[in-house]
Amino acid sequence: MRRNNSYTLTEIAGVPYLLPYGQMVADHKPGIRLNETGIFLWKLLEQEHSVEELVRLCADSYEITDSQELRELTVDIKEFVTGLCQRNILVDDSLEPYPFTHEKYLCIAGLTTKLIGPEEAFSHQFDAFCTSSCAEINQTIRIHIGEPGIKPNGTVLLRNEELVVMEQPEHYILLFPASPKIIEASLSKNGKFAEIYCMPPYTDLFREELFHAIRLVWLYLAQKNSMMAIHSASILYQGKAWLFSGPSGTGKSTHTTLWNKHWGAPILNGDLNLLSLENGQPVIHGIPWCGTSGISDSKTYPLGGIVLLKKAPTDYVEKLPDDHRTLSVMNRFISPLWTKDMLRQNLNFATTLSEKILICRLNCTKEKSAAETMKSYIEEYLKKGF
């Protein structure tokens, strides 16, 4: 049990009050008047204490030893604490048990995530990644319906029309302005625990927005485990995955469709790919998130290369300087980039990739000739033993 730090103890004409400020005022939370014992308990709660500890400390201070008086003190303190918790002046998660028991276990890229919440809240796009066995849980995500009792704030690290990231000592607070069904999320800095607050009813829009909110907190965990997500479409050719990445409208889907149509190359993911190193070699892992393409795969494949697409009137492959290869690939990552440490981690990973795989730019049209040009280049690259 702990204080809500958006309340302060003050006096008005000699009378003690707990008054709200900041977010609690914005949420129209009232203040309360305290008596002498209430002041004593509030000061004790500068540190976390259970009700039993509060009773003992209060009894010691007032030298209460009579059993009947101790019982009355216990009742009074419980009522006081419960009242403060109901007003969100104190925080005690144990007073309100979590109402949902449905659990779903996902195994994505070797990481096990436990989802807890109403069954109808979760997208069927998770189904291919569900597992019943889990020796170790890497992340737990708990879904809440309705607004949190307390809306914490923090240092703003990032703010745009889609996402606000605020930092607290042990958590990140995430807001989703473009997703009306997602109120906010709390993500522990070690990535092991997240809570997402949502607004019903359980519509397709609800499931879609929650699906993408889960993506954000999961990609944070993946980054913690040295795995980076890159905005790209991918195919399987010659036993390796080949990624095609570029700004919207450059033809990622068109290009992979050409490979699939003319040479039967399977499309692995139409929008997003997860990269890591296994035994020092780059691989891609299947993930459920695939944009609007609806195409995803749950397996792991060796990574052959990353092709950066650029619109052009003719088709030709352009070699890039080392720094351009690294920076261009890192700029296509959608893994979190909220802090300097995250930047360094993403940059180091992109640097390692540029040393181990093909990274080039394909200046291209949207015709079959573009895919033919890239196919010839890849085949020559593979002949050299890469």
C-alpha positions in Angstrom: 0.0 0.0 0.0 1.4 3.4 -1.0 0.5 7.0 -1.3 -0.8 8.6 -4.5 1.9 11.3 -4.8 -0.6 13.7 -6.5 -2.0 14.5 -3.0 -0.3 16.7 -0.4 -1.0 17.3 3.3 -1.7 21.0 4.0 -3.5 23.2 6.5 -6.4 25.6 5.8 -7.0 27.9 8.8 -5.3 25.4 11.0 -7.4 22.5 9.8 -5.4 19.6 8.1 -6.5 18.5 4.6 -5.2 16.1 1.9 -5.6 18.1 -1.3 -5.1 16.9 -4.9 -3.0 18.6 -7.6 -1.8 17.9 -11.1 -3.6 14.9 -12.8 -5.9 14.3 -9.9 -7.3 17.8 -10.3 -7.7 17.2 -14.0 -9.7 14.1 -13.1 -11.9 16.0 -10.7 -10.8 14.1 -7.6 -11.8 15.7 -4.2 -9.7 16.5 -1.2 -10.5 15.2 2.3 -10.1 16.5 5.9 -8.0 14.6 8.3 -7.9 14.1 12.1 -4.8 13.6 14.2 -4.7 9.9 13.6 -5.2 10.4 9.9 -2.2 12.7 9.8 -0.1 10.1 11.6 -1.1 7.4 9.2 -0.5 9.5 6.1 3.0 10.3 7.3 3.7 6.6 8.0 2.6 5.9 4.4 5.5 7.9 3.0 6.8 4.3 2.9 4.8 1.3 1.8 3.0 -0.5 4.7 0.3 -3.1 5.1 -2.8 -2.5 7.2 -1.3 -4.8 9.9 1.9 -2.8 10.0 -0.1 0.4 10.3 -2.1 -1.0 13.2 1.1 -2.1 15.0 2.9 1.2 14.4 -0.2 3.2 15.5 -0.7 1.0 18.6 3.0 1.4 19.6 2.8 5.2 19.2 -0.4 5.6 21.2 0.6 2.9 23.7 -2.5 0.8 23.1 -2.3 -2.7 24.6 -5.9 -3.5 25.6 -7.2 -6.2 23.2 -10.6 -4.5 22.8 -9.0 -1.2 22.0 -6.7 -3.0 19.5 -9.7 -4.5 17.7 -11.4 -1.1 17.5 -8.2 0.5 16.2 -7.9 -2.2 13.6 -11.4 -1.6 12.4 -10.9 2.2 12.3 -7.6 1.9 10.3 -9.1 -0.6 7.8 -12.1 1.8 7.2 -9.7 4.8 6.9 -7.4 2.9 4.4 -10.3 1.5 2.4 -11.9 5.0 2.1 -8.6 6.4 0.8 -8.2 3.6 -1.7 -11.7 4.1 -3.0 -10.8 7.8 -3.6 -7.5 6.7 -5.2 -5.6 8.6 -2.5 -3.9 5.4 -1.6 -2.9 2.6 -4.0 -3.4 -1.0 -2.9 -3.9 -3.5 -5.7 -4.8 -6.3 -3.3 -8.1 -4.6 -2.4 -9.6 -5.2 -5.9 -8.7 -8.7 -7.3 -8.2 -8.8 -11.1 -11.5 -9.9 -12.5 -10.4 -11.9 -15.6 -9.1 -15.5 -15.5 -8.6 -16.2 -19.2 -5.0 -16.8 -20.1 -3.4 -17.0 -23.6 0.2 -18.0 -24.0 2.1 -16.9 -27.1 5.5 -18.2 -28.3 7.0 -15.6 -30.7 10.6 -15.7 -31.7 11.4 -18.0 -28.8 9.9 -15.6 -26.2 6.8 -16.6 -24.3 4.2 -13.9 -23.6 1.3 -14.5 -21.2 -1.8 -12.5 -22.0 -4.5 -12.2 -19.3 -7.9 -10.6 -20.0 -11.3 -11.2 -21.5 -11.1 -13.9 -24.2 -13.1 -11.8 -26.7 -10.5 -9.0 -26.5 -7.7 -10.8 -28.4 -7.2 -10.9 -32.1 -7.3 -14.3 -34.0 -4.1 -13.2 -35.6 -2.4 -14.6 -32.4 -3.8 -18.1 -33.0 -0.9 -19.4 -35.0 1.5 -18.4 -32.2 -0.5 -19.9 -29.3 1.2 -22.5 -27.1 0.1 -24.6 -24.2 3.6 -25.3 -22.8 5.7 -22.5 -21.2 8.8 -23.4 -19.2 9.5 -19.7 -18.7 7.3 -16.7 -19.1 9.3 -13.7 -20.5 6.5 -11.2 -20.4 3.0 -10.9 -18.8 0.5 -8.5 -20.4 -2.7 -7.8 -18.4 -5.7 -6.2 -20.0 -8.0 -3.9 -18.0 -11.4 -2.7 -19.0 -12.1 0.9 -18.1 -9.9 3.7 -17.0 -7.2 3.3 -14.3 -8.0 4.8 -10.9 -4.8 6.8 -11.0 -3.3 8.2 -14.2 0.4 8.6 -13.6 2.5 11.0 -15.6 6.2 11.3 -16.2 9.0 12.9 -18.2 7.8 13.1 -21.8 10.3 11.3 -24.1 8.2 11.2 -27.3 5.0 12.8 -28.5 3.2 12.6 -31.8 -0.3 12.0 -33.1 0.0 8.2 -32.6 2.0 7.8 -29.4 3.1 9.5 -26.3 5.8 8.0 -24.2 6.4 9.2 -20.6 9.2 7.9 -18.3 8.9 7.1 -14.6 11.7 5.6 -12.5 10.6 2.0 -13.0 8.0 2.2 -15.8 7.0 3.8 -19.1 3.5 5.2 -19.5 2.2 4.9 -23.1 -0.7 6.9 -24.5 -2.3 6.2 -27.9 -4.0 9.4 -29.2 -5.0 7.8 -32.5 -6.5 4.7 -30.9 -9.7 5.6 -29.1 -10.2 2.1 -27.6 -6.8 2.1 -25.9 -6.7 4.5 -22.9 -3.1 3.9 -21.8 -0.5 1.3 -21.0 2.1 0.9 -18.3 5.3 -1.0 -19.3 8.0 -2.0 -16.8 11.5 -1.0 -17.8 12.7 -4.6 -17.8 9.9 -5.5 -20.3 8.5 -8.3 -18.2 5.2 -6.8 -17.3 2.7 -4.5 -19.0 -0.9 -3.4 -18.2 -3.1 -2.0 -20.9 -6.3 -0.2 -20.2 -9.0 -0.4 -22.8 -12.5 0.9 -23.5 -15.2 -1.7 -24.5 -17.3 -2.9 -26.3 -15.3 -5.8 -27.9 -15.6 -4.8 -31.6 -13.3 -5.6 -34.5 -11.8 -2.1 -34.0 -11.2 -2.8 -30.3 -9.3 -6.0 -31.1 -7.3 -4.4 -33.9 -6.2 -1.5 -31.7 -5.3 -3.8 -28.8 -3.4 -6.1 -31.2 -1.2 -3.1 -32.1 -0.8 -1.9 -28.6 0.4 -5.3 -27.6 2.8 -5.1 -30.6 4.5 -2.0 -29.1 5.1 -3.5 -25.6 6.2 -6.9 -27.2 8.7 -5.1 -29.5 10.2 -3.5 -26.4 10.7 -6.9 -24.9 12.2 -8.2 -28.2 14.6 -5.3 -28.3 15.7 -6.2 -24.7 16.5 -9.6 -26.1 18.6 -8.1 -29.0 15.8 -8.6 -31.7 14.9 -5.7 -33.9 11.8 -5.2 -36.1 12.1 -3.7 -39.5 9.3 -2.3 -41.7 9.6 -4.5 -44.8 8.0 -7.2 -46.9 9.8 -10.5 -47.2 10.1 -13.6 -49.4 11.9 -16.9 -49.2 14.3 -17.6 -52.1 17.2 -20.1 -52.3 16.6 -21.1 -48.7 17.0 -17.5 -47.4 14.7 -14.6 -46.5 15.1 -11.5 -48.5 13.6 -8.2 -47.2 12.3 -5.4 -49.3 12.0 -2.1 -47.4 11.2 1.5 -48.3 8.8 4.4 -47.6 5.1 3.9 -48.2 4.3 3.7 -52.0 7.7 2.5 -53.1 6.3 -0.9 -54.0 7.2 -3.4 -51.2 4.0 -5.4 -51.7 4.2 -5.1 -55.5 7.7 -6.4 -55.6 7.1 -9.4 -53.4 4.0 -10.2 -55.4 6.1 -10.2 -58.6 8.5 -12.7 -57.0 5.7 -14.9 -55.9 3.8 -14.8 -59.2 6.8 -15.4 -61.5 9.1 -17.6 -59.5 6.9 -19.0 -56.8 8.8 -17.4 -53.9 6.7 -17.6 -50.8 5.8 -14.3 -49.1 6.8 -14.6 -45.4 5.4 -11.3 -44.1 3.8 -8.5 -46.0 4.8 -5.6 -43.7 7.1 -6.4 -40.7 10.0 -8.6 -40.0 11.9 -9.4 -36.8 15.7 -9.8 -37.0 18.2 -11.4 -34.7 21.5 -13.2 -34.6 21.6 -16.9 -34.0 25.1 -18.3 -33.5 26.3 -15.1 -35.0 24.3 -15.4 -38.2 21.3 -13.1 -39.1 17.9 -14.7 -39.1 14.3 -13.5 -39.3 11.6 -14.7 -37.0 7.9 -15.0 -37.9 5.6 -12.6 -36.0 1.8 -12.1 -36.0 2.0 -8.4 -37.0 1.9 -7.9 -40.7 0.1 -4.6 -41.4 -2.9 -4.9 -43.7 -1.3 -7.6 -45.9 -2.7 -10.5 -43.8 0.4 -12.5 -44.6 2.6 -13.8 -41.8 4.7 -16.8 -41.0 5.6 -18.4 -37.6 9.0 -19.9 -38.6 12.6 -18.8 -38.5 14.7 -18.4 -41.6 18.3 -17.4 -42.4 18.5 -13.8 -43.6 20.0 -13.3 -47.1 19.8 -9.5 -47.4 17.8 -6.3 -47.2 16.9 -4.5 -50.4 16.1 -0.8 -50.0 13.6 0.3 -52.6 13.5 3.7 -54.4 11.2 4.7 -57.2 13.0 5.3 -60.5 12.2 5.4 -64.3 14.6 2.5 -64.9 15.7 -0.6 -62.9 19.2 -0.9 -61.5 20.9 -1.9 -58.3 23.0 0.6 -56.4 25.8 -0.3 -54.0 25.9 1.8 -50.9 28.8 3.1 -48.7 29.1 1.4 -45.3 27.6 4.3 -43.3 24.6 4.6 -45.7 23.9 0.9 -45.5 23.9 1.0 -41.7 21.9 4.2 -41.3 19.4 3.3 -44.0 18.6 0.0 -42.4 18.4 1.5 -38.9 16.0 4.1 -40.1 13.6 1.4 -41.2 13.5 -0.2 -37.7 10.3 0.3 -35.8 11.8 -1.0 -32.6 11.6 1.6 -29.8 13.9 4.6 -30.1 12.9 6.5 -26.9 16.3 7.0 -25.3 20.0 7.3 -26.2 20.6 3.8 -25.1 17.9 2.5 -27.4 19.5 4.4 -30.3 22.9 2.9 -29.6 21.4 -0.6 -29.4 19.6 -0.2 -32.7 22.7 1.4 -34.4 25.0 -1.4 -33.1 22.6 -4.1 -34.4 22.3 -2.4 -37.8 26.1 -2.1 -38.0 26.5 -5.8 -37.4 23.9 -6.6 -40.0 25.7 -4.5 -42.6 28.8 -6.6 -42.1 27.1 -9.9 -42.5 24.4 -9.6 -45.3 23.7 -8.0 -48.6 22.3 -4.5 -48.2 21.7 -2.5 -51.4 19.4 -0.1 -53.0 17.1 -1.1 -55.9 16.1 1.9 -58.0 13.0 0.5 -59.6 9.8 0.6 -61.5 6.8 -1.5 -60.5 7.3 -3.8 -63.5 8.5 -7.4 -63.7 11.8 -6.1 -65.0 12.5 -4.7 -61.5 12.1 -8.1 -59.9 14.2 -9.7 -62.7 17.0 -7.1 -62.1 17.1 -7.9 -58.3 16.8 -11.6 -58.9 19.9 -11.6 -61.1 21.8 -9.5 -58.6 20.9 -11.9 -55.7 21.9 -15.0 -57.8 25.3 -13.4 -58.6 25.7 -12.6 -54.9 25.0 -16.2 -53.9 27.4 -17.5 -56.5 30.2 -15.7 -54.6 29.5 -18.0 -51.6 27.5 -15.7 -49.4 
